[in-house]
Amino acid sequence: MTPEFLARLTAARDAKRPVALLTRLPDGAQLLYPDDDVPAALAAEAQAALAADAARNAALGEESWFIQPQNPPLRLIVVGAVHIAQALVPMAATLGFAVTVVDPRRAFATEERLGQSVAISGDWPDEAMTALAPDTRTAVVTLTHDPKLDDPALEVVLRSPAFYIGCLGSRRTHAKRLDRLGEAGLTEAEMARIHAPVGLDIGAVTAPEIAVSIMAQIVAARRGPKVPKS
């Protein structure tokens, strides 16, 4: 790998941009997808490797390529250190997500309640969300049921490339939420990204069951099948 190529790869990592390192075998020639111009068949293999988050070999005519996805870390940002968050955090961590819980209410956002596998931010949600800068590998869930906390976070995250945004609350609650967000300047297209009521409709009642439904919807959104909006 040349110093110039390494600098390009490092820049993509620093920017938290998903890229794939393509190495031709056996001569070692390298390309960076999607930055470099590559044949359509090789681009499709690179995109599949990024989606699966797993390296693979690919044949392109008489050429053999080794594809290494260079994805940013998976992240879950949860607004609200509530009972559902207590169940959701360990599930997400087990599935490989780095979890951050945002809640300025210090009595709720504690390591004793949430465990050691989570980062905790006591900043106001919009400030925390701006600092955390959700990217294409980030899922965000708001759980406080308090517009003073959830709405500021949503005003930031709905303008980000986060791959999943879910909000706790009934359809009636969500309709009121959309009215407030619209008044705050969010567009219809931006607000349509919200999964609400959050989670797959599996008849969940308890906090752990709701956490399961949320995590299932996040996995479905990440892996690509059509995800119902509940």
C-alpha positions as CSV (number, residue, x, y, z in Angstrom):
1,M,0.0,0.0,0.0
2,T,1.5,3.3,-1.1
3,P,1.6,6.3,1.4
4,E,-0.8,8.2,-0.9
5,F,-3.3,5.3,-0.8
6,L,-3.0,4.9,2.9
7,A,-3.7,8.6,3.4
8,R,-6.9,8.3,1.3
9,L,-8.0,5.3,3.4
10,T,-7.2,7.1,6.6
11,A,-9.2,10.1,5.5
12,A,-12.2,8.0,4.8
13,R,-12.0,6.3,8.2
14,D,-11.6,9.7,9.9
15,A,-14.7,11.0,8.1
16,K,-16.6,7.8,9.1
17,R,-17.3,7.0,5.5
18,P,-17.9,3.4,4.5
19,V,-15.4,2.3,1.9
20,A,-14.1,-1.0,0.6
21,L,-10.4,-1.8,0.0
22,L,-10.1,-3.7,-3.3
23,T,-6.9,-5.7,-3.8
24,R,-6.2,-7.5,-7.1
25,L,-4.5,-10.8,-6.8
26,P,-1.7,-11.6,-7.2
27,D,-0.1,-8.3,-8.3
28,G,-1.5,-6.3,-5.3
29,A,-3.0,-3.4,-7.3
30,Q,-5.4,-1.5,-5.1
31,L,-8.6,0.5,-5.5
32,L,-10.9,2.3,-3.1
33,Y,-14.7,1.9,-3.5
34,P,-16.7,4.0,-4.1
35,D,-14.0,6.7,-4.6
36,D,-12.3,5.1,-7.6
37,D,-13.9,4.2,-10.9
38,V,-14.4,0.4,-10.9
39,P,-16.3,-2.0,-13.2
40,A,-20.0,-2.5,-12.3
41,A,-19.6,-6.1,-11.4
42,L,-16.7,-5.3,-8.9
43,A,-18.7,-2.4,-7.5
44,A,-21.6,-4.7,-6.8
45,E,-19.3,-7.1,-5.0
46,A,-17.8,-4.3,-3.0
47,Q,-21.3,-3.0,-2.0
48,A,-22.3,-6.5,-1.0
49,A,-19.2,-6.8,1.2
50,L,-20.0,-3.4,2.9
51,A,-23.6,-4.5,3.5
52,A,-22.6,-7.8,5.0
53,D,-19.7,-6.2,6.9
54,A,-17.5,-9.2,5.8
55,A,-14.5,-9.6,3.5
56,R,-14.9,-11.7,0.4
57,N,-13.1,-12.9,-2.7
58,A,-14.5,-11.9,-6.1
59,A,-13.7,-13.0,-9.7
60,L,-13.9,-10.4,-12.5
61,G,-13.2,-12.2,-15.8
62,E,-9.7,-13.6,-15.4
63,E,-8.9,-11.3,-12.4
64,S,-9.3,-12.2,-8.8
65,W,-9.9,-9.5,-6.2
66,F,-10.0,-9.5,-2.4
67,I,-12.5,-7.1,-0.9
68,Q,-12.1,-5.7,2.6
69,P,-15.0,-3.5,3.9
70,Q,-13.9,-0.6,6.0
71,N,-17.1,0.4,7.8
72,P,-17.3,2.9,10.6
73,P,-18.4,1.3,13.9
74,L,-22.1,0.5,14.4
75,R,-23.6,2.9,16.9
76,L,-26.9,3.2,18.8
77,I,-27.8,6.5,20.4
78,V,-30.7,6.3,22.9
79,V,-32.3,9.5,24.2
80,G,-33.8,8.7,27.6
81,A,-32.4,6.5,30.3
82,V,-35.8,4.9,30.9
83,H,-36.7,1.3,31.7
84,I,-36.8,0.4,28.0
85,A,-33.3,1.7,27.6
86,Q,-32.1,-0.5,30.5
87,A,-33.3,-3.6,28.4
88,L,-32.2,-2.2,25.0
89,V,-28.6,-1.3,25.9
90,P,-27.3,-4.9,26.6
91,M,-29.2,-6.2,23.6
92,A,-27.6,-3.6,21.3
93,A,-24.1,-4.2,22.8
94,T,-24.4,-7.9,22.2
95,L,-25.2,-7.2,18.5
96,G,-22.0,-5.2,18.1
97,F,-23.4,-1.6,18.6
98,A,-21.5,0.9,20.6
99,V,-24.2,2.5,22.7
100,T,-24.6,6.0,24.0
101,V,-27.5,7.0,26.2
102,V,-28.3,10.7,26.3
103,D,-30.2,12.1,29.2
104,P,-29.6,15.4,31.1
105,R,-31.5,14.0,34.1
106,R,-28.6,12.9,36.2
107,A,-30.7,10.7,38.5
108,F,-31.7,8.5,35.5
109,A,-28.5,8.4,33.5
110,T,-26.2,6.4,35.7
111,E,-23.9,3.5,35.3
112,E,-25.7,1.7,38.0
113,R,-29.0,1.7,36.0
114,L,-27.5,1.2,32.5
115,G,-24.4,-0.9,33.0
116,Q,-20.8,-0.5,32.1
117,S,-21.2,-1.3,28.4
118,V,-22.7,2.1,27.6
119,A,-21.4,5.7,27.3
120,I,-23.5,8.3,29.0
121,S,-24.0,11.9,28.0
122,G,-25.7,14.4,30.3
123,D,-25.7,17.1,27.7
124,W,-29.0,18.5,26.4
125,P,-30.1,16.2,23.6
126,D,-29.6,18.6,20.7
127,E,-26.1,19.5,21.9
128,A,-25.3,15.8,22.5
129,M,-26.6,14.8,19.1
130,T,-24.6,17.5,17.3
131,A,-21.4,16.3,19.1
132,L,-22.1,12.7,18.4
133,A,-22.7,13.4,14.7
134,P,-24.8,10.4,13.6
135,D,-23.5,8.8,10.4
136,T,-24.7,6.1,8.0
137,R,-23.9,3.4,10.6
138,T,-25.8,5.1,13.4
139,A,-29.3,4.2,14.7
140,V,-31.1,6.7,17.0
141,V,-34.1,6.0,19.3
142,T,-35.9,8.5,21.4
143,L,-37.6,7.1,24.5
144,T,-38.3,9.9,27.0
145,H,-41.9,10.7,25.8
146,D,-41.0,14.3,26.7
147,P,-41.1,16.8,23.8
148,K,-38.6,19.0,25.6
149,L,-36.0,16.2,25.4
150,D,-37.0,14.2,22.3
151,D,-37.8,17.0,19.9
152,P,-34.4,18.8,20.1
153,A,-32.6,15.6,19.4
154,L,-34.9,14.8,16.4
155,E,-34.3,18.3,14.9
156,V,-30.6,17.4,14.6
157,V,-30.8,13.7,13.8
158,L,-33.4,14.0,11.0
159,R,-30.9,16.2,9.1
160,S,-28.2,13.5,9.5
161,P,-27.5,10.4,7.5
162,A,-28.5,8.1,10.4
163,F,-29.8,4.8,8.9
164,Y,-32.6,4.4,11.5
165,I,-34.6,6.8,13.6
166,G,-37.3,5.5,16.0
167,C,-39.6,7.3,18.5
168,L,-41.6,6.0,21.4
169,G,-45.2,7.0,21.5
170,S,-48.7,6.2,20.1
171,R,-49.9,7.3,16.7
172,R,-51.7,10.2,18.3
173,T,-48.6,11.2,20.1
174,H,-46.6,10.9,16.9
175,A,-49.1,13.1,15.0
176,K,-48.6,15.8,17.5
177,R,-44.8,15.3,17.3
178,L,-45.0,15.8,13.5
179,D,-46.9,19.0,14.0
180,R,-44.2,20.3,16.3
181,L,-41.4,19.3,14.0
182,G,-43.1,20.8,11.0
183,E,-43.4,24.1,12.9
184,A,-39.6,23.8,13.7
185,G,-38.8,23.7,10.0
186,L,-38.5,19.9,9.3
187,T,-39.7,18.8,5.8
188,E,-42.2,16.1,5.1
189,A,-39.4,14.0,3.6
190,E,-37.3,14.4,6.7
191,M,-40.1,13.5,9.1
192,A,-41.1,10.5,7.0
193,R,-37.9,8.8,8.1
194,I,-39.2,8.3,11.6
195,H,-40.3,4.9,12.7
196,A,-43.2,5.5,15.1
197,P,-44.6,3.9,17.1
198,V,-41.1,2.6,17.5
199,G,-40.4,-1.1,17.0
200,L,-41.9,-4.0,15.0
201,D,-45.5,-4.8,15.8
202,I,-45.1,-8.0,17.7
203,G,-47.6,-7.2,20.5
204,A,-44.9,-6.1,22.9
205,V,-46.1,-5.0,26.3
206,T,-43.2,-5.1,28.8
207,A,-40.1,-3.0,28.6
208,P,-37.9,-5.9,27.6
209,E,-40.4,-6.9,24.9
210,I,-40.5,-3.4,23.5
211,A,-36.7,-3.4,23.5
212,V,-36.8,-6.6,21.5
213,S,-39.2,-5.1,18.9
214,I,-37.0,-2.0,18.6
215,M,-33.8,-4.0,18.1
216,A,-35.5,-6.2,15.5
217,Q,-36.6,-3.2,13.6
218,I,-33.1,-1.7,13.7
219,V,-31.5,-4.9,12.4
220,A,-34.1,-5.1,9.6
221,A,-33.3,-1.5,8.6
222,R,-29.6,-2.3,8.6
223,R,-29.8,-5.5,6.7
224,G,-32.0,-4.1,4.0
225,P,-35.5,-5.7,3.9
226,K,-38.5,-3.4,3.8
227,V,-39.1,-2.3,7.3
228,P,-42.7,-1.6,8.4
229,K,-43.2,1.8,10.1
230,S,-45.5,0.1,12.8
